[in-house]
Structures are given as structure tokens and as C-alpha cells.
Amino acid sequence: MMIFEGLRTLRLFALTTFGAALLGACSSMGSLDPFSGDSVNFAQGSPVADNLNNADREALSDAVMRAMETGAAQSWRGRRATGVVTPGAYALANLKADPAARIDAARGDFDLAHVVETDLGLYVLTRNSNIRSGPGTGAKAIEVLPSGSGVEVVGRVRDKNWMLVASNGVVRGYVFGDLLIKAPGSELELAGGPMRKPILCRKLTQRINVFSERHEWDGAACNDGTGWRPAREPAPDPNAPEELLEF
């Protein structure tokens, strides 16, 4: 009897430990997310975020959706607040070590349905190359980059020989992998990063009036295919140079 009781206790302990580990894993996965925790209040992070009621938040959310889709500034009016949402440039998230880090993008109609190996480093085009909106010759040709152009490969499409490339810090589109070689001197630095799907984001500027208060600030929204949500701001770069204070 004591043996059976001991086995039951051991099994319960194992199940409890496994459950705790699973919950911990889910919790840690939640931090690898380009979105903020609040899926409704696009005013979060501003001094007036807590002053908006449900009607205000709903009106603001509707304005953000219209601004993201139309590319035009949208005014809104709630019960006790009014504002304007002005959309800005596109960007892509989920391509760097910090998923919230965003890379500027030339347009918002890239094919982002493919998982890519991220953060691959510097390459050079071996000939004049079509840059396309998707990873295939059937995708729209957006522009041509000349032979010898240096590009940063921010994603290599899984199971396809196509690269998502950026030039001068802006994602331009996809190029066929055979048209690229590693930049001289960078061969040992191209380890590659995790496999992820790029996520479309768009910068925005907001102005909100609550009673006699008026606030304006910049932010972003991202859309992983399930709708626009407030973007989480990336963590500060620990390698960024420190600013020197002048006295």
C-alpha cells in the first residue's frame, strides 16, 4: 500500500511540475510579441489614456482602423473626447531579436504569408534585379536595383530561394536568392535568426482633446492578419551610445 501511495504522489508531483512548466512557457511566449497588452485602447501610453470611457475608446478604435486602411487622416468624436488619427509610413515587425523592433517598409502590400529565417545580414546583388512584392516570379515587380547594390537580407523564405531585402534601412521587397552573394568581409557574421512571419505595421500620429486638455504623440499599430492592434514599443538598444550631457 505504501508503495502505491508513493507512486501516486510521485505522479501527481510530475503532473503539477509539468503544468507549471507549461504555464511558464506560455507566459514567456507572451513576451515575444510585437503587440501591446491592450487590444482596445489606442490611446495607451498617453497622459489621457485613463480618461477615455468606452465610447471614446470605440470611436478612437474605429478611426484608427479607417486611417490604417485608407491612408488618410480620420477625425473622431466620443462622449467626452475628440481627436484625429494621422497615418504615416509602413514598417515590418517580427524580423529582429526583439519582435517589437520595426524596420521601415517602402509599401504596405508585401506578401507576408510566408515564414522566413530572420536577420541574415549584408549581401550584394550580382546583376540588375527585379524586386517583387512576393516570393515568386508571378508577384508584381516593384522596382529594379542595379548590379552591385548592397542590401540587408532581413528574411529568407522557408522552402523557397527568395530573400526579403532592405536597402538604406527600408524593406524594398523580395529578390531571387541566386542573384545575391554575401558581402565581402561579412561571411562569418551571417548566422541567421529565428523562423518567424513578418508582421505589417504602420506609424501613426494622434491628437486627442479631453475637456480642456490636448495631447499629441507618435505611435504605431500592427496587423498580423487578425486586425490592427496597438504596437508594443521595442526595448531600448543596450548597445546604443550614451548621450553626453552638456553643462
Helices and strands as residue ranges (DSSP letters): H 2-31, G 49-51, H 54-70, E 74-77, E 81-93, E 103-105, E 116-125, E 129-132, E 141-145, E 150-157, E 162-167, E 170-176, G 177-179, E 180-182, G 187-189, E 195-196, E 199-210, E 213-223, E 228-230
